[in-house]
Every structure is written in C-alpha cells, then in structure tokens.
Amino acid sequence: MSLTISDIVGLFESKGHAQYDGEPVTQLEHALQSAHLAEQEGAGSALITASLLHDLGHLLHDFGGTPTQQGLDDLHQYRCLPFLRPLFGPATLEPIRMHVDAKRFLCARVAGYLESLSPDSKRSLALQGGVFDDAQAKAFEAQPFASDAVRLRRWDDTAKSADAMVPDLAHFVRHMESCAADHRRAVAA
C-alpha cells in the first residue's frame, strides 16, 4: 500500500491536529516548522520533504496519547517508509529512516546535546536504544545520507515553538511533487 500526495495532505488534515508527543505544538505544526527550517537553510526539495514527513509514522498508528509515556517505542521512523517508498527516493526516505539514529549519534558526539533534549525526547531516546557507543556512531556517520539525517534532526529538535509563523501545508506540496517527479524519472530510467 502506498500513499499519494493527496493522501498525505489528507492525513495531515485529519490527524495533524493531534498533540506532538509531550510538546507545545501539534503534529502538523511540528512538520511545517521542520520543513520551514529546512527551506530557510537552503535545503533541496528532497530534504525539505523529509523534514515535513519525518514524523508521519506517528499519524499511522493508533497507540493514542504519548506512546513513550506508555513505555512504547512506536518505531515511527520505519512505520511510514512502506507507504512512502513508491512515491519518493532515498534522498527523502533515508533521512526519515535515520533521524532517530541521528539523535543517538548527536548525543554521543556533541557535548551538551543530550541535556538540551526535551523530556519526551529523552524518554524516547531510552526506548530507542540510548546513546550510541563509539562504534555505533562511526557506523552511523559512514552511511549515505547521514549528514542529511543530522541536519533533519537539528530542525526536528527546534521545530517545537508554539507561536512560530510558517507557511501552510499547501506551500510544501510543491516540494513533495518535485521529489515524486524526480523519483518517477529515476525509476523509469
């Protein structure tokens, strides 16, 4: 089963009003802020789309509330991939898949990063395997798209402002359409 861009927009419209786990924003506000930060930093459409969709997996389960408070890792970084794989290529999908590991990496490599995480992000970190050891961190940074995943993670961490002014979802649809068109061309080649 795959999602279309219209399906994604519909999912955000129907479920995006849900609170982003333990944060002062909704799922949609968080997605829009993440994509806006990527766009402001000059990222290409693939990474802007990844930033918009990185937590889409949260909208695809029915755990309710805040899964981390129930002791659950919802594996959201993987949950959305089968639905998005027919639509987007690796430059979008890999940063989504890797954004949780990017948090684990940054905790291992950047002094003060762990302490800067929100309470829910710290709680999810423990459920997601904790801080990387040196070998795990080296293996992570050697992967293609690791630097994009780290950039996405930084935007993810910052995209939690209750009063941020950002473009609406329609603004970012063009980035999704561009990525989808690029992916169709690559598959056809």
LUMPA-77687 format. One record per residue (C-alpha): y, z negated, x; residue number from 0. Coordinates in nm, 4 decimals. Example, Ala and Ser with C-alpha at 12.3 -4.5 7.8 and 13.67 -1.06 7.14 Angstrom:
BEGIN
<rec c2="-0.4500" c3="-0.7800" c1="1.2300" n="0"/>
<rec c2="-0.1060" c3="-0.7140" c1="1.3670" n="1"/>
This chain:
BEGIN
<rec c2="0.0000" c3="0.0000" c1="0.0000" n="0"/>
<rec c2="0.3431" c3="0.0853" c1="0.1300" n="1"/>
<rec c2="0.6964" c3="0.0143" c1="0.0213" n="2"/>
<rec c2="0.9643" c3="0.2747" c1="-0.0315" n="3"/>
<rec c2="1.3282" c3="0.2087" c1="0.0476" n="4"/>
<rec c2="1.3863" c3="0.1730" c1="-0.3273" n="5"/>
<rec c2="1.1060" c3="-0.0863" c1="-0.3375" n="6"/>
<rec c2="1.2691" c3="-0.2799" c1="-0.0542" n="7"/>
<rec c2="1.6054" c3="-0.2777" c1="-0.2305" n="8"/>
<rec c2="1.4317" c3="-0.3915" c1="-0.5490" n="9"/>
<rec c2="1.2548" c3="-0.6715" c1="-0.3653" n="10"/>
<rec c2="1.5840" c3="-0.7979" c1="-0.2240" n="11"/>
<rec c2="1.7444" c3="-0.7677" c1="-0.5688" n="12"/>
<rec c2="1.4641" c3="-0.9561" c1="-0.7440" n="13"/>
<rec c2="1.3728" c3="-1.2183" c1="-0.4821" n="14"/>
<rec c2="1.6619" c3="-1.2197" c1="-0.2344" n="15"/>
<rec c2="1.8438" c3="-1.4926" c1="-0.4277" n="16"/>
<rec c2="1.5801" c3="-1.7437" c1="-0.3111" n="17"/>
<rec c2="1.6993" c3="-2.0013" c1="-0.0619" n="18"/>
<rec c2="1.6285" c3="-1.9142" c1="0.3006" n="19"/>
<rec c2="1.3932" c3="-2.1918" c1="0.4079" n="20"/>
<rec c2="1.5940" c3="-2.5038" c1="0.4855" n="21"/>
<rec c2="1.9198" c3="-2.3134" c1="0.5495" n="22"/>
<rec c2="2.2528" c3="-2.2838" c1="0.3594" n="23"/>
<rec c2="2.2004" c3="-1.9139" c1="0.2745" n="24"/>
<rec c2="1.9748" c3="-1.7052" c1="0.0540" n="25"/>
<rec c2="1.7109" c3="-1.4681" c1="0.1861" n="26"/>
<rec c2="1.9403" c3="-1.1724" c1="0.1138" n="27"/>
<rec c2="2.2450" c3="-1.3344" c1="0.2749" n="28"/>
<rec c2="2.0397" c3="-1.4057" c1="0.5861" n="29"/>
<rec c2="1.9099" c3="-1.0482" c1="0.6000" n="30"/>
<rec c2="2.2568" c3="-0.8994" c1="0.5546" n="31"/>
<rec c2="2.4117" c3="-1.1292" c1="0.8147" n="32"/>
<rec c2="2.1368" c3="-1.0434" c1="1.0660" n="33"/>
<rec c2="2.1852" c3="-0.6693" c1="1.0119" n="34"/>
<rec c2="2.5630" c3="-0.7043" c1="1.0274" n="35"/>
<rec c2="2.5440" c3="-0.8881" c1="1.3610" n="36"/>
<rec c2="2.3185" c3="-0.6130" c1="1.4971" n="37"/>
<rec c2="2.5593" c3="-0.3473" c1="1.3773" n="38"/>
<rec c2="2.8577" c3="-0.5332" c1="1.5239" n="39"/>
<rec c2="2.6858" c3="-0.5407" c1="1.8642" n="40"/>
<rec c2="2.6270" c3="-0.1656" c1="1.8569" n="41"/>
<rec c2="2.2527" c3="-0.1666" c1="1.7921" n="42"/>
<rec c2="2.0964" c3="0.1562" c1="1.6693" n="43"/>
<rec c2="1.9613" c3="0.2101" c1="1.3193" n="44"/>
<rec c2="1.6069" c3="0.1079" c1="1.4162" n="45"/>
<rec c2="1.7140" c3="-0.2368" c1="1.5362" n="46"/>
<rec c2="1.9656" c3="-0.2824" c1="1.2537" n="47"/>
<rec c2="1.6849" c3="-0.2071" c1="1.0083" n="48"/>
<rec c2="1.4545" c3="-0.4502" c1="1.1903" n="49"/>
<rec c2="1.7256" c3="-0.7130" c1="1.1660" n="50"/>
<rec c2="1.7627" c3="-0.6516" c1="0.7937" n="51"/>
<rec c2="1.3871" c3="-0.6627" c1="0.7291" n="52"/>
<rec c2="1.2622" c3="-0.9169" c1="0.9854" n="53"/>
<rec c2="1.2011" c3="-1.1859" c1="0.7211" n="54"/>
<rec c2="1.0879" c3="-0.9560" c1="0.4402" n="55"/>
<rec c2="0.7460" c3="-1.1184" c1="0.4675" n="56"/>
<rec c2="0.8952" c3="-1.4344" c1="0.3150" n="57"/>
<rec c2="0.9552" c3="-1.2343" c1="-0.0032" n="58"/>
<rec c2="0.5980" c3="-1.1044" c1="-0.0127" n="59"/>
<rec c2="0.4172" c3="-1.4356" c1="-0.0596" n="60"/>
<rec c2="0.4051" c3="-1.6900" c1="-0.3375" n="61"/>
<rec c2="0.3974" c3="-2.0153" c1="-0.1408" n="62"/>
<rec c2="0.7180" c3="-2.1281" c1="-0.3096" n="63"/>
<rec c2="0.9827" c3="-2.3553" c1="-0.1657" n="64"/>
<rec c2="0.9799" c3="-2.4065" c1="0.2078" n="65"/>
<rec c2="0.6279" c3="-2.3408" c1="0.3445" n="66"/>
<rec c2="0.6968" c3="-2.5296" c1="0.6683" n="67"/>
<rec c2="0.7580" c3="-2.8479" c1="0.4668" n="68"/>
<rec c2="0.4065" c3="-2.7993" c1="0.3301" n="69"/>
<rec c2="0.2722" c3="-2.7613" c1="0.6852" n="70"/>
<rec c2="0.2199" c3="-2.3868" c1="0.6418" n="71"/>
<rec c2="0.2994" c3="-2.1007" c1="0.8763" n="72"/>
<rec c2="0.3448" c3="-1.8139" c1="0.6313" n="73"/>
<rec c2="0.2952" c3="-1.5537" c1="0.9085" n="74"/>
<rec c2="0.5874" c3="-1.3604" c1="0.7624" n="75"/>
<rec c2="0.6328" c3="-1.1577" c1="1.0812" n="76"/>
<rec c2="0.2952" c3="-0.9940" c1="1.0172" n="77"/>
<rec c2="0.2799" c3="-1.0038" c1="0.6376" n="78"/>
<rec c2="0.5340" c3="-0.7236" c1="0.5880" n="79"/>
<rec c2="0.4018" c3="-0.4826" c1="0.8526" n="80"/>
<rec c2="0.1311" c3="-0.3074" c1="0.6451" n="81"/>
<rec c2="0.3916" c3="-0.2436" c1="0.3747" n="82"/>
<rec c2="0.6458" c3="-0.1019" c1="0.6218" n="83"/>
<rec c2="0.4215" c3="0.0868" c1="0.8676" n="84"/>
<rec c2="0.4115" c3="0.4132" c1="0.6662" n="85"/>
<rec c2="0.7920" c3="0.4109" c1="0.6470" n="86"/>
<rec c2="0.9140" c3="0.3026" c1="0.9918" n="87"/>
<rec c2="0.8156" c3="0.3441" c1="1.3562" n="88"/>
<rec c2="0.7586" c3="0.0976" c1="1.6402" n="89"/>
<rec c2="1.1284" c3="0.0629" c1="1.7291" n="90"/>
<rec c2="1.1728" c3="-0.1093" c1="1.3924" n="91"/>
<rec c2="0.8323" c3="-0.2696" c1="1.3420" n="92"/>
<rec c2="0.7735" c3="-0.4195" c1="1.6870" n="93"/>
<rec c2="1.0910" c3="-0.6340" c1="1.6939" n="94"/>
<rec c2="0.9961" c3="-0.7612" c1="1.3463" n="95"/>
<rec c2="0.6432" c3="-0.8435" c1="1.4642" n="96"/>
<rec c2="0.7722" c3="-1.0101" c1="1.7804" n="97"/>
<rec c2="1.0721" c3="-1.2071" c1="1.6515" n="98"/>
<rec c2="0.8750" c3="-1.5315" c1="1.6116" n="99"/>
<rec c2="0.7325" c3="-1.4994" c1="1.9624" n="100"/>
<rec c2="1.0871" c3="-1.4294" c1="2.0832" n="101"/>
<rec c2="1.1815" c3="-1.7784" c1="1.9623" n="102"/>
<rec c2="0.8886" c3="-1.9245" c1="2.1546" n="103"/>
<rec c2="0.9975" c3="-1.7218" c1="2.4596" n="104"/>
<rec c2="1.3615" c3="-1.8307" c1="2.4411" n="105"/>
<rec c2="1.2551" c3="-2.1950" c1="2.4121" n="106"/>
<rec c2="1.0622" c3="-2.1520" c1="2.7376" n="107"/>
<rec c2="1.3281" c3="-1.9586" c1="2.9262" n="108"/>
<rec c2="1.6740" c3="-2.0649" c1="2.8049" n="109"/>
<rec c2="1.7954" c3="-2.4177" c1="2.8685" n="110"/>
<rec c2="1.9215" c3="-2.5803" c1="2.5500" n="111"/>
<rec c2="1.7787" c3="-2.3153" c1="2.3184" n="112"/>
<rec c2="1.5157" c3="-2.5429" c1="2.1663" n="113"/>
<rec c2="1.7769" c3="-2.8089" c1="2.0963" n="114"/>
<rec c2="2.0015" c3="-2.5516" c1="1.9259" n="115"/>
<rec c2="1.7403" c3="-2.4599" c1="1.6636" n="116"/>
<rec c2="1.7859" c3="-2.5723" c1="1.3058" n="117"/>
<rec c2="1.5469" c3="-2.8421" c1="1.1775" n="118"/>
<rec c2="1.3411" c3="-2.5877" c1="0.9811" n="119"/>
<rec c2="1.3231" c3="-2.3534" c1="1.2808" n="120"/>
<rec c2="1.1953" c3="-2.6419" c1="1.4937" n="121"/>
<rec c2="0.9394" c3="-2.7292" c1="1.2267" n="122"/>
<rec c2="0.8200" c3="-2.3688" c1="1.2072" n="123"/>
<rec c2="0.8056" c3="-2.3480" c1="1.5885" n="124"/>
<rec c2="0.5390" c3="-2.6186" c1="1.5947" n="125"/>
<rec c2="0.3380" c3="-2.4346" c1="1.3279" n="126"/>
<rec c2="0.3779" c3="-2.1025" c1="1.5122" n="127"/>
<rec c2="0.2208" c3="-2.2285" c1="1.8348" n="128"/>
<rec c2="0.5090" c3="-2.4096" c1="2.0055" n="129"/>
<rec c2="0.6990" c3="-2.3210" c1="2.3184" n="130"/>
<rec c2="0.5411" c3="-2.0557" c1="2.5384" n="131"/>
<rec c2="0.3978" c3="-2.1623" c1="2.8719" n="132"/>
<rec c2="0.4929" c3="-1.9562" c1="3.1769" n="133"/>
<rec c2="0.2008" c3="-1.7125" c1="3.1457" n="134"/>
<rec c2="0.2729" c3="-1.6527" c1="2.7761" n="135"/>
<rec c2="0.6417" c3="-1.5980" c1="2.8483" n="136"/>
<rec c2="0.5621" c3="-1.3439" c1="3.1211" n="137"/>
<rec c2="0.3189" c3="-1.1615" c1="2.8931" n="138"/>
<rec c2="0.5784" c3="-1.1523" c1="2.6152" n="139"/>
<rec c2="0.8588" c3="-1.0103" c1="2.8285" n="140"/>
<rec c2="0.6291" c3="-0.7400" c1="2.9681" n="141"/>
<rec c2="0.5731" c3="-0.5901" c1="2.6214" n="142"/>
<rec c2="0.7629" c3="-0.2865" c1="2.4972" n="143"/>
<rec c2="1.0436" c3="-0.3901" c1="2.2602" n="144"/>
<rec c2="1.0533" c3="-0.7493" c1="2.3920" n="145"/>
<rec c2="1.4235" c3="-0.7265" c1="2.4727" n="146"/>
<rec c2="1.4943" c3="-0.5912" c1="2.1232" n="147"/>
<rec c2="1.2932" c3="-0.8769" c1="1.9731" n="148"/>
<rec c2="1.5029" c3="-1.1261" c1="2.1717" n="149"/>
<rec c2="1.8250" c3="-0.9615" c1="2.0513" n="150"/>
<rec c2="1.6950" c3="-0.9765" c1="1.6943" n="151"/>
<rec c2="1.6029" c3="-1.3426" c1="1.7408" n="152"/>
<rec c2="1.9551" c3="-1.4268" c1="1.8543" n="153"/>
<rec c2="2.1017" c3="-1.2603" c1="1.5454" n="154"/>
<rec c2="1.8408" c3="-1.4333" c1="1.3305" n="155"/>
<rec c2="1.9473" c3="-1.7715" c1="1.4697" n="156"/>
<rec c2="2.3147" c3="-1.7021" c1="1.3987" n="157"/>
<rec c2="2.2768" c3="-1.5466" c1="1.0529" n="158"/>
<rec c2="2.2888" c3="-1.8714" c1="0.8587" n="159"/>
<rec c2="2.6552" c3="-1.9060" c1="0.7649" n="160"/>
<rec c2="2.7194" c3="-1.9994" c1="0.4027" n="161"/>
<rec c2="3.0565" c3="-1.8249" c1="0.3903" n="162"/>
<rec c2="3.0035" c3="-1.5112" c1="0.6015" n="163"/>
<rec c2="3.1655" c3="-1.1918" c1="0.4796" n="164"/>
<rec c2="2.9332" c3="-0.8957" c1="0.5419" n="165"/>
<rec c2="2.8693" c3="-0.5529" c1="0.3896" n="166"/>
<rec c2="2.6377" c3="-0.5369" c1="0.0898" n="167"/>
<rec c2="2.2812" c3="-0.4084" c1="0.0885" n="168"/>
<rec c2="2.3867" c3="-0.0542" c1="-0.0048" n="169"/>
<rec c2="2.5729" c3="-0.0334" c1="0.3268" n="170"/>
<rec c2="2.2495" c3="-0.0853" c1="0.5221" n="171"/>
<rec c2="2.0358" c3="0.1548" c1="0.3181" n="172"/>
<rec c2="2.1649" c3="0.4413" c1="0.5341" n="173"/>
<rec c2="2.0119" c3="0.2757" c1="0.8412" n="174"/>
<rec c2="1.6762" c3="0.2430" c1="0.6653" n="175"/>
<rec c2="1.6962" c3="0.6066" c1="0.5543" n="176"/>
<rec c2="1.7773" c3="0.7210" c1="0.9086" n="177"/>
<rec c2="1.4815" c3="0.5277" c1="1.0513" n="178"/>
<rec c2="1.2475" c3="0.6599" c1="0.7845" n="179"/>
<rec c2="1.3588" c3="1.0171" c1="0.8530" n="180"/>
<rec c2="1.3081" c3="0.9675" c1="1.2289" n="181"/>
<rec c2="0.9605" c3="0.8290" c1="1.1646" n="182"/>
<rec c2="0.8645" c3="1.1215" c1="0.9392" n="183"/>
<rec c2="0.9756" c3="1.3670" c1="1.2089" n="184"/>
<rec c2="0.7809" c3="1.1801" c1="1.4777" n="185"/>
<rec c2="0.4645" c3="1.1748" c1="1.2671" n="186"/>
<rec c2="0.4994" c3="1.5437" c1="1.1844" n="187"/>
<rec c2="0.5476" c3="1.6433" c1="1.5492" n="188"/>
